[in-house]
Each structure stands twice: as C-alpha cells, then as structure tokens.
Amino acid sequence: MDAQGWEEKYASTTQLWRTEPNQFVISHSASWPAGTAVDIGCGEGHDVVWLAKHGWTVHGIDFSATAIDRLRQAAQHAGVTDRVSGFVGEAAEIFAREGWADLDLVLLSFLHFEQLPQLIETVAQGVVPGGRIMVATHAFALPWHPASFVAWTGADLIDRVHLPDFGVESSTRLETELTDKNVTRVDDVVVFRRHMAQ
Ligand SMILES: C[S@@+](CC[C@H](N)C(=O)[O-])C[C@H]1O[C@@H](n2cnc3c(N)ncnc32)[C@H](O)[C@@H]1O
C-alpha cells in the first residue's frame, strides 16, 4: 500500500491497531540497555511509547500524518513527550535528511514490500557498533492481505539482506491461532547486531 492508502486507512477510523505493544518488542528488549531507537512504520506508536516508558529515546516514522498525531497523543498521555519524536514521510528519505548515526536499535515491524531488504541496508548505516536492527514480518500472507502484500520469512530476509558489518543475533518464529478467523498467523522476528568496533 502506498503512503496515500495508509493515510486513508488511518483517517477512516479512530484507532487502527490495538494499543498494546508487540510482544516481541517487550521480550527481546528486556535484556538490552535503553538507548536511542527508531521505529520505522511505527503506526499509532504503541511500540514507540512502550520503549520510551522504559527509558529509550525513540523516533517514530510513518507515512501517515494521522498515525503520527496519534503517536504524539499517546506519548503525551504516557508522560514521555521528552523522549519521543514523530516524523511523517517515507522512511529512507527521513533517514537521509536526519542523518542519524547514533542508533542503538532500529525496529521495522510488518513492512511488506519488495524493497524491504534495501531499506534495512539503508537504515543499518545509522546503527552504532553493538546496536541492533529488529525486523518482524508475517511469514505468510493472510486471507485479508491485499494483492500487493509481500510476505517475508526470516530466512528469506537473512538471505536477501547484505549487511557485512552485522551478524544474526536471533531468529525466531511465533505462531498465533486466530480462532475467530480460523487461521494461524505466523510471524518471524530477526535481530541483526552490528559487530563491535575492532
Ligand atoms: C502494518 S503497519 C505496522 C504498524 C506498527 N509497526 C505495528 O507493528 O503495529 C505498517 C506501517 O508502516 C507504514 N509504512 C509502510 N512503509 C513505509 C515507508 N516506506 N515509510 C514510512 N512508513 C511506512 C504504514 O503507514 C503503516 O503505518
């Protein structure tokens, strides 16, 4: 879906996603020291706010101005506006403009387009030695996903992403039975970690 499609989707409702953070953000980051993070395609910001409440400074980027407005409201409600900033626009363009080079974490959750490996390689340039990129994907399309949806397994991503300065720290699969819809949702989470400087 393009930027306009996402904006229309957010603007058509008062809340598109649930307010809870993604479980894999909680479980993976529990053992990581808080630092500076970017959440790419952050939507209404449930992961951004959760990380900020746990001491991180977080930049959220999304195509949708409506989603970023909701992120700002959620940050205000949680009392973390000093650690949260929102950016509206295309992620690679915002990265190039902001020139971030101090990132301990880049989070990319459920971005389903063909150029995802290239975007990961672009944002990797802003990650410090020892920093991480966490990518969560639906491994298979679900019945309601649009025709333009590109499913990514963790294995496919690891194969396609060229990150010579990084290693794969973990690669996990989560299966969730959606009993009301009679399908199993399969999500892969890959964490790439930048090698420490020699
Ligand atoms: C499926 S939603 C995921 C939202 C959130 N990360 C989550 O886990 O609930 C994908 C989001 O990414 C945004 N998005 C997709 N491609 C983007 C891009 N290239 N630059 C900025 N935002 C993008 C969309 O506007 C949408 O809000």
The ligand as an SDF file (V2000), in Angstrom:
LIG
                    3D

 27 29  0  0  0  0  0  0  0  0999 V2000
    1.2860   -2.9000    9.1600 C   0  0  0  0  0  0  0  0  0  0  0  0
    1.5510   -1.2820    9.7700 S   0  0  0  0  0  0  0  0  0  0  0  0
    2.5520   -1.6680   11.1890 C   0  0  0  0  0  0  0  0  0  0  0  0
    2.3990   -0.6680   12.3010 C   0  0  0  0  0  0  0  0  0  0  0  0
    3.2380   -0.9720   13.5270 C   0  0  0  0  0  0  0  0  0  0  0  0
    4.6600   -1.0720   13.2050 N   0  0  0  0  0  0  0  0  0  0  0  0
    2.7790   -2.2370   14.2190 C   0  0  0  0  0  0  0  0  0  0  0  0
    3.5810   -3.1450   14.3910 O   0  0  0  0  0  0  0  0  0  0  0  0
    1.6110   -2.3230   14.6030 O   0  0  0  0  0  0  0  0  0  0  0  0
    2.7760   -0.6470    8.6330 C   0  0  0  0  0  0  0  0  0  0  0  0
    3.0220    0.8450    8.8340 C   0  0  0  0  0  0  0  0  0  0  0  0
    4.1720    1.2130    8.1090 O   0  0  0  0  0  0  0  0  0  0  0  0
    3.9560    2.4420    7.4390 C   0  0  0  0  0  0  0  0  0  0  0  0
    4.8900    2.4340    6.2960 N   0  0  0  0  0  0  0  0  0  0  0  0
    4.9830    1.4700    5.3470 C   0  0  0  0  0  0  0  0  0  0  0  0
    6.0080    1.7210    4.5190 N   0  0  0  0  0  0  0  0  0  0  0  0
    6.5750    2.8680    4.9510 C   0  0  0  0  0  0  0  0  0  0  0  0
    7.6720    3.6570    4.4970 C   0  0  0  0  0  0  0  0  0  0  0  0
    8.4110    3.2900    3.4300 N   0  0  0  0  0  0  0  0  0  0  0  0
    7.9850    4.7870    5.1600 N   0  0  0  0  0  0  0  0  0  0  0  0
    7.2380    5.1790    6.2310 C   0  0  0  0  0  0  0  0  0  0  0  0
    6.1860    4.4680    6.7140 N   0  0  0  0  0  0  0  0  0  0  0  0
    5.8630    3.3270    6.0810 C   0  0  0  0  0  0  0  0  0  0  0  0
    2.4750    2.4750    7.1300 C   0  0  0  0  0  0  0  0  0  0  0  0
    1.9710    3.7790    7.0090 O   0  0  0  0  0  0  0  0  0  0  0  0
    1.8920    1.7330    8.3490 C   0  0  0  0  0  0  0  0  0  0  0  0
    1.5520    2.6240    9.3820 O   0  0  0  0  0  0  0  0  0  0  0  0
  1  2  1  0
  2  3  1  0
  2 10  1  0
  3  4  1  0
  4  5  1  0
  5  6  1  0
  5  7  1  0
  7  8  2  0
  7  9  1  0
 10 11  1  0
 11 12  1  0
 11 26  1  0
 12 13  1  0
 13 14  1  0
 13 24  1  0
 14 15  1  0
 14 23  1  0
 15 16  2  0
 16 17  1  0
 17 18  1  0
 17 23  2  0
 18 19  1  0
 18 20  2  0
 20 21  1  0
 21 22  2  0
 22 23  1  0
 24 25  1  0
 24 26  1  0
 26 27  1  0
M  CHG  2   2   1   9  -1
M  END
$$$$
